[in-house]
């Protein structure tokens, strides 16, 4: 009976040891992994500070949304549509091409314009300045026809295809200029995506940042001085709304849409895109200025390679992945993330993404602050040769031969290094999980060893007391005879 009691105590002791180990591991995870930050820790200007019904501020470098109000609500865009029209024209034509105005361009448009004539000729450059500064509807139509080879509907399809490729989900374009149409809709978020793509083009940036453009005489029209309608960069009509950090944008208005406005501003290395929709003639400017000030005061841009201390060039790949003292991979030196000024770079969590890989891009670090993605950083090849590297689990193909580079490098690698070919090494959380599992296994093995040792100890004691054993045998025989 006493042996059974000792056995139970030993088992309970072993189980307690295992449970204690699990508790220690759980506590370690809770201390080493950062808790998800609530949305309340993200700066907020307050629900009543913005009068426009829909608004967004997006940081252009990272795509991080710093502020939003009904950003996915579908609205009529009015003339901010012309951002897409101008972007497609710049991508599919040259500035010195000659645009001819058709009857449809002249007579199928209304509203703002510079009053061109049928069969009038202008350069693409002059047309695009007219589109973005004077919001000329007939010029937008003529540009669309020219880019699409005379097929206006083809250009509209190009607009929708481009929007889809950028990730727009609330957008459907039905014309090139934003004139009223119940099926011509977008959202603040989608317009921010479109504006973010457009500003990557240097010519687009030059056009939208121009306050005045002097249009020369054409074969049918006199010279014309054109002024940007955006009051935050142009003082032609008033100086009241000028904003020193604004670099350009596009206005829009129809009775159905109300005032719509897209604005770009730069400060402290950040480029912000603000979109307001369903606004009015005063709120569009005041809301945009207030949102810019709020974002510039509460957020900051961090260069990843300069601030990342959890990984460095050496930790991205093991020693055999280097050539001399230079590593095979490094973090893109231009990559950045945006965070609240109250946070630090160390407050972020990191994941590894392999969706967009190439011969140069070996993987992507995705940075999160709480539940928000705040930027990414590509892990790129340094150009050094290595037989195997940490991202070789991603198949890379030579652009000229189509050969599978990762398979070739793995086959030529020594056996002792090939096991490291699938090493990702970036997720601290993953490493902790592996350590935790290993610790549990060790604790269980120790518990089993303790139990077996206790059993062996009891057996040894019994062999050291032969009289006690003989008494047990005699008692057993007596029970059998009875």
C-alpha positions in Angstrom: 0.0 0.0 0.0 2.9 2.3 0.9 4.5 1.6 -2.5 1.3 2.6 -4.3 1.2 5.8 -2.3 4.8 6.6 -3.1 4.1 5.8 -6.8 1.2 8.3 -6.8 3.3 10.9 -5.2 6.1 10.4 -7.7 3.6 10.7 -10.7 2.0 13.8 -9.2 5.5 15.3 -8.7 6.4 14.6 -12.3 3.1 16.0 -13.6 3.6 19.1 -11.4 7.1 19.5 -12.9 5.6 19.4 -16.5 2.9 21.8 -15.6 5.4 24.2 -14.0 7.5 24.0 -17.1 4.5 24.9 -19.3 3.6 27.8 -17.1 7.2 29.1 -17.3 7.1 28.8 -21.1 3.7 30.6 -21.3 5.0 33.4 -19.1 8.0 33.7 -21.3 5.8 34.1 -24.4 3.7 36.7 -22.7 6.8 38.7 -21.8 8.6 38.4 -25.1 5.8 38.9 -27.5 4.2 42.3 -27.7 0.5 42.7 -27.1 -1.7 43.9 -29.9 -2.3 47.6 -29.6 -5.8 48.8 -29.5 -7.1 51.3 -32.0 -7.3 53.9 -29.2 -3.5 54.0 -29.2 -3.5 55.2 -32.8 -3.8 59.0 -32.8 -7.2 60.3 -33.6 -8.2 63.9 -34.2 -11.7 63.2 -32.9 -15.0 62.4 -34.6 -16.2 66.0 -34.9 -13.1 67.6 -36.3 -13.7 66.8 -40.0 -16.7 68.2 -41.7 -16.4 66.4 -45.0 -18.6 63.2 -45.0 -15.7 61.0 -46.3 -12.0 61.4 -45.9 -8.7 59.6 -45.8 -5.0 60.4 -45.3 -2.5 57.9 -46.7 1.2 58.0 -46.4 2.5 57.6 -49.9 5.8 55.8 -49.3 4.2 53.0 -47.2 0.5 53.1 -48.1 -0.3 53.3 -44.4 -3.7 54.8 -43.7 -3.2 57.4 -40.9 -6.7 58.7 -40.8 -10.0 57.6 -42.3 -13.7 58.6 -42.2 -16.1 56.4 -44.3 -13.1 55.7 -46.6 -14.8 52.8 -48.3 -18.1 54.6 -49.0 -18.9 54.9 -52.7 -19.1 58.5 -53.9 -19.3 60.5 -57.1 -15.7 61.6 -57.8 -16.3 64.5 -60.2 -13.1 65.9 -61.7 -10.6 64.1 -59.5 -11.3 61.4 -62.1 -8.8 63.3 -64.2 -6.0 62.0 -62.1 -6.5 58.5 -63.6 -6.9 60.0 -67.1 -3.7 61.9 -66.9 -1.8 59.0 -65.4 -2.8 56.7 -68.2 -2.0 59.3 -70.9 1.6 59.6 -69.4 2.0 55.9 -69.4 0.7 55.3 -72.9 1.9 58.4 -74.9 4.7 61.0 -75.2 4.3 64.7 -74.4 5.2 65.8 -78.0 2.4 63.8 -79.7 -0.3 65.8 -81.4 -3.9 65.5 -80.1 -6.8 66.3 -82.5 -10.1 67.4 -81.1 -13.1 65.4 -82.5 -16.7 66.5 -82.6 -17.4 64.2 -79.6 -14.6 65.8 -77.6 -16.0 69.3 -78.3 -19.8 68.7 -78.2 -20.2 65.7 -75.8 -18.7 67.5 -72.9 -19.8 70.4 -70.7 -18.8 72.3 -67.6 -15.2 73.4 -67.1 -13.0 73.7 -70.2 -10.8 76.0 -72.3 -13.2 76.1 -75.3 -11.4 74.2 -78.1 -12.7 73.7 -81.6 -13.4 70.7 -83.8 -10.2 69.6 -85.6 -8.0 71.8 -83.4 -4.6 70.5 -82.7 -2.6 70.6 -79.4 0.4 68.8 -78.0 -0.2 66.1 -75.4 1.8 68.2 -72.9 -0.5 71.2 -73.4 -3.6 69.0 -73.1 -2.5 67.5 -69.8 -1.7 70.9 -68.3 -5.2 72.0 -69.3 -6.8 68.8 -67.8 -5.1 69.2 -64.4 -4.9 72.9 -64.0 -8.1 74.2 -65.7 -10.0 70.9 -65.4 -10.8 71.0 -69.1 -13.3 68.4 -69.9 -13.0 68.6 -73.7 -9.2 68.1 -73.4 -9.7 65.0 -71.2 -12.0 63.6 -73.8 -9.6 64.3 -76.6 -6.7 62.8 -74.7 -8.7 59.6 -74.0 -9.6 59.2 -77.7 -6.0 59.8 -78.7 -4.5 57.3 -76.3 -7.0 54.6 -77.2 -6.6 55.1 -81.0 -9.9 56.8 -81.4 -11.9 54.2 -79.4 -13.2 56.2 -76.4 -14.8 53.1 -74.7 -11.5 51.3 -74.9 -9.9 54.1 -72.8 -12.7 53.7 -70.2 -11.9 50.0 -70.0 -8.3 50.9 -69.6 -9.3 53.1 -66.6 -11.2 50.3 -64.9 -8.5 47.8 -65.6 -5.9 50.1 -64.1 -8.1 50.7 -61.0 -8.5 46.9 -60.5 -4.7 46.3 -60.8 -4.1 48.9 -58.1 -6.5 47.1 -55.7 -9.5 49.3 -56.1 -12.8 47.6 -55.1 -15.3 50.4 -54.9 -14.5 52.0 -58.2 -16.2 52.0 -61.6 -15.4 54.6 -64.2 -17.8 55.4 -67.0 -16.1 58.5 -68.4 -12.7 60.2 -68.4 -13.6 63.6 -66.9 -16.0 63.0 -64.0 -19.1 64.4 -65.5 -22.3 63.3 -63.7 -23.1 59.6 -64.2 -24.8 57.3 -61.6 -22.5 54.4 -62.5 -19.4 56.5 -62.2 -18.3 56.0 -58.6 -15.2 55.5 -56.4 -14.2 55.8 -52.7 -11.7 57.9 -50.7 -9.6 54.8 -50.3 -9.6 53.9 -53.9 -8.8 57.4 -54.9 -5.8 57.4 -52.5 -4.5 54.2 -54.2 -4.8 55.9 -57.6 -3.2 59.1 -56.4 -0.4 57.2 -54.8 0.4 55.4 -58.1 0.1 58.6 -60.1 2.6 60.6 -58.0 5.3 58.1 -58.8 5.5 59.7 -62.3 7.8 62.7 -62.2 5.9 64.5 -65.1 2.6 64.1 -63.2 4.2 65.6 -60.2 5.5 68.5 -62.2 2.1 69.2 -63.7 0.1 69.2 -60.5 2.7 71.4 -58.7 2.4 74.1 -61.4 0.4 77.2 -60.4 0.4 78.9 -63.8 0.9 77.5 -67.3 1.0 79.7 -70.4 -0.7 77.9 -73.3 0.6 79.0 -76.7 -1.5 79.8 -79.7 -2.8 76.9 -81.8 -4.1 76.7 -85.3 -7.6 77.8 -84.1 -7.1 79.5 -80.7 -5.3 82.4 -79.1 -2.6 82.1 -76.4 -4.1 81.4 -72.9 -2.8 81.7 -69.3 -4.0 78.8 -67.3 -4.1 78.8 -63.4 -4.3 75.8 -61.1 -7.8 75.6 -59.4 -6.2 74.1 -56.3 -6.2 77.0 -53.8 -3.7 75.4 -51.4 -0.9 75.9 -54.0 -2.2 78.7 -56.2 -3.1 82.2 -55.0 -4.7 83.3 -58.3 -8.1 83.6 -56.7 -7.3 83.9 -53.0 -4.4 83.4 -50.6 -6.6 82.3 -47.8 -6.1 78.6 -48.2 -2.4 78.5 -49.2 -0.5 75.7 -47.4 3.3 75.7 -47.5 3.6 71.9 -47.4 1.2 71.2 -50.2 2.8 70.2 -53.5 -0.3 69.8 -55.7 -3.5 67.9 -56.3 -6.9 68.0 -58.1 -10.2 69.7 -57.4 -13.7 68.4 -58.3 -17.3 69.5 -58.1 -20.7 68.6 -59.4 -24.0 69.2 -57.7 -24.4 65.4 -57.1 -20.9 64.9 -55.9 -20.4 68.0 -53.9 -16.8 69.1 -53.6 -14.1 66.5 -54.0 -10.4 67.2 -53.4 -7.2 65.3 -53.7 -4.1 66.9 -52.2 -0.4 66.0 -51.8 1.8 67.4 -49.0 5.4 66.8 -48.0 7.2 67.4 -44.7 10.0 65.6 -42.7 10.4 63.0 -45.4 6.8 62.0 -45.4 4.5 62.5 -48.4 0.8 62.5 -47.4 -2.2 62.0 -49.7 -5.4 63.5 -48.5 -8.8 62.8 -50.2 -12.0 64.4 -49.1 -15.4 63.7 -50.7 -19.0 64.8 -50.2 -17.6 68.1 -48.9 -18.3 71.8 -49.4 -16.5 74.8 -50.8 -15.0 75.7 -47.4 -14.6 72.4 -45.6 -12.6 70.8 -48.4 -9.7 73.2 -47.7 -10.0 73.5 -43.9 -10.4 69.7 -43.5 -7.4 69.0 -45.7 -5.2 71.4 -43.8 -6.3 70.2 -40.4 -5.7 66.5 -41.4 -2.3 67.3 -42.7 -1.3 69.2 -39.5 -2.7 66.4 -37.4 -0.7 63.7 -39.3 2.5 65.6 -39.5 2.4 66.3 -35.8 1.5 62.8 -34.7 3.3 60.5 -37.1 6.9 60.0 -38.3 8.7 58.0 -41.0 11.4 55.5 -40.0 14.0 54.1 -42.3 14.1 50.4 -41.7 17.7 49.6 -42.4 18.8 52.5 -40.1 16.5 51.5 -37.2 16.2 47.7 -37.4 18.3 46.2 -34.6 16.6 42.8 -34.4 18.1 41.9 -37.8 21.1 43.1 -39.5 22.9 42.2 -42.8 24.8 39.4 -41.0 21.7 37.8 -39.4 19.9 37.7 -42.7 22.1 34.8 -43.8 24.5 32.5 -42.0 28.3 32.6 -42.4 28.4 30.3 -45.4 26.0 32.7 -47.2 28.7 35.4 -47.3 31.6 36.1 -49.6 34.5 37.4 -47.6 33.1 39.9 -45.1 30.0 40.9 -47.2 26.7 39.2 -46.8 24.5 37.8 -49.6 21.4 39.6 -48.5 20.5 42.9 -46.9 17.5 45.1 -46.1 16.5 47.6 -48.8 18.1 50.9 -47.7 15.1 52.9 -49.1 12.5 50.9 -47.2 10.5 52.8 -44.5 7.6 52.5 -42.1 5.4 55.1 -40.5 4.5 55.1 -36.8 2.9 57.3 -34.2 5.5 59.6 -32.7 4.6 58.2 -29.3 5.7 54.7 -30.4 9.2 53.4 -31.1 10.5 51.2 -33.8 10.9 48.3 -31.3 7.1 48.3 -30.8 6.6 46.8 -34.2 6.1 43.1 -35.0 7.6 41.5 -38.2 6.4 38.8 -40.5 8.1 37.4 -43.7 6.2 37.4 -47.0 7.3 35.5 -50.1 4.5 36.6 -52.5 6.6 39.1 -54.5 10.0 37.5 -55.0 12.4 37.8 -57.9 16.0 37.4 -58.6 16.8 40.5 -56.6 14.0 40.5 -54.0 14.4 37.4 -51.8 11.6 38.1 -49.4 9.7 41.0 -47.8 9.6 42.0 -44.1 6.0 43.1 -43.3 5.9 45.5 -40.3 2.9 45.8 -38.0 2.0 48.0 -35.1 -0.8 46.2 -33.3 -3.3 45.2 -36.0 -2.1 47.8 -38.5 0.4 47.2 -41.3 2.7 50.2 -41.2 5.1 49.4 -44.0 7.3 46.8 -45.7 11.0 46.2 -46.4 12.4 44.0 -49.1 15.3 41.7 -48.3 17.4 42.1 -51.5 20.4 40.4 -52.9 23.7 42.2 -52.5 25.0 40.7 -55.7 27.5 38.4 -53.9 27.5 34.8 -55.1 26.4 32.1 -52.8 25.7 28.4 -53.4 22.7 28.5 -51.1 20.9 31.3 -49.3 18.1 31.6 -46.7 15.3 32.3 -49.2 16.1 29.4 -51.6 12.8 27.8 -50.7 11.4 30.4 -53.1 11.9 29.3 -56.7 13.8 31.9 -58.6 14.0 31.9 -62.4 16.8 33.3 -64.5 15.2 35.9 -66.8 17.3 34.8 -69.8 17.4 31.0 -69.5 14.3 30.3 -67.3 16.5 28.0 -65.2 15.4 27.3 -61.6 18.1 29.1 -59.7 17.2 27.7 -56.3 17.2 24.1 -57.5 20.5 24.5 -59.2 22.2 26.1 -56.2 20.7 23.5 -53.8 22.0 20.6 -55.9 25.5 22.1 -56.0 25.6 23.0 -52.3 27.5 20.8 -49.8 25.2 18.4 -47.8 26.0 20.1 -44.5 24.7 23.5 -45.8 21.7 22.4 -47.8 19.6 22.0 -44.6 19.8 25.7 -44.2 18.4 26.5 -47.6 14.9 27.0 -46.3 16.0 29.1 -43.3 13.8 32.2 -42.9 15.2 33.3 -39.6 13.1 36.5 -39.3 10.1 35.7 -37.1 11.0 36.0 -33.4 7.6 34.5 -32.7 8.4 31.4 -34.7 11.7 31.0 -32.9 10.0 31.2 -29.5 7.5 28.6 -30.5 10.3 26.2 -31.5 12.1 26.8 -28.3 8.9 26.3 -26.3 8.2 22.9 -28.0 11.8 21.8 -27.4 11.5 22.8 -23.7 8.2 20.8 -23.3 9.9 17.8 -24.8 12.9 18.1 -22.4 10.6 18.5 -19.4 8.6 15.4 -20.3 11.7 13.4 -20.8 13.0 14.5 -17.4 9.7 13.5 -15.8 9.8 10.1 -17.4 13.4 9.7 -16.2 12.4 10.7 -12.6 9.6 8.1 -12.6 11.8 5.3 -13.8 14.5 6.3 -11.3 12.0 6.1 -8.5 10.9 2.6 -9.6 14.4 1.4 -9.9 15.2 2.8 -6.4 12.3 0.9 -4.9 13.4 -2.3 -6.6 17.0 -1.8 -5.3 15.7 -1.3 -1.7 13.7 -4.5 -1.9 16.7 -6.5 -2.9 18.6 -5.0 0.1 15.9 -6.5 2.6 15.7 -10.2 1.9 13.8 -10.9 5.1 11.1 -8.5 4.2 10.8 -10.2 0.8 10.7 -13.7 2.3 7.9 -12.7 4.7 5.9 -11.4 1.6 6.4 -14.8 -0.1 5.3 -16.8 3.0 2.2 -14.7 3.4 1.4 -15.2 -0.3 1.6 -19.0 0.1 -0.7 -18.9 3.1 -3.3 -17.0 1.2 -3.2 -19.6 -1.6 -3.6 -22.6 0.8 -6.6 -20.9 2.5 
